[in-house]
Amino acid sequence: MVKYVIVYWSHYGNGKKLVCYLASALKEAGSEVLVLLTDEADPARLPAADVYVFSAPTQALRLVGNMRRFLRRLRDMQGLPYGIINTHGMKNGGRLGKMEALLRKKGMVKRAALDFLMGEGTESGDGLPLGWETALDEFAARLKP
């Protein structure tokens, strides 16, 4: 059984919706999944997992501060695989690169990255773009060891 730890921060609830959907999809595939807010997790002692997922929004043109601080404080992550999700409202892209750089400094190995431009092509006014479920299903498939 594959074990995932998902650490996220969500300001308006879209990020939470994304990670809840992802966690459900991974569980349906037979995996064990632990979902934690950045405030609930200790970056120096994350639970053991086969794959880690980090999800956070971009705010004021920067990766949200509590996730940025969390990633900087990670310890003993050398060689461990990760996936990242970034939500944002910027047409020129979010801050996946910033997340990748912070995790690369920790020696982690990227499996998958997903960038969500919020508000564009939404179907229900919640900010999520059309096809977000399909994008997360494909992201989940790329995470598998």
Secondary structure, 3 states (H helix, E strand, C coil): CCEEEEEECCCCCHHHHHHHHHHHHHHHCCCEEEEEECCCCCCCCCCCCCEEEEEEEEECCEECHHHHHHHHCCCCCCCCEEEEEEEECCCCCCCHHHHHHHHHHCCCEEEEEEEEECCCCECCCCCCECCHHHHHHHHHHHHCC
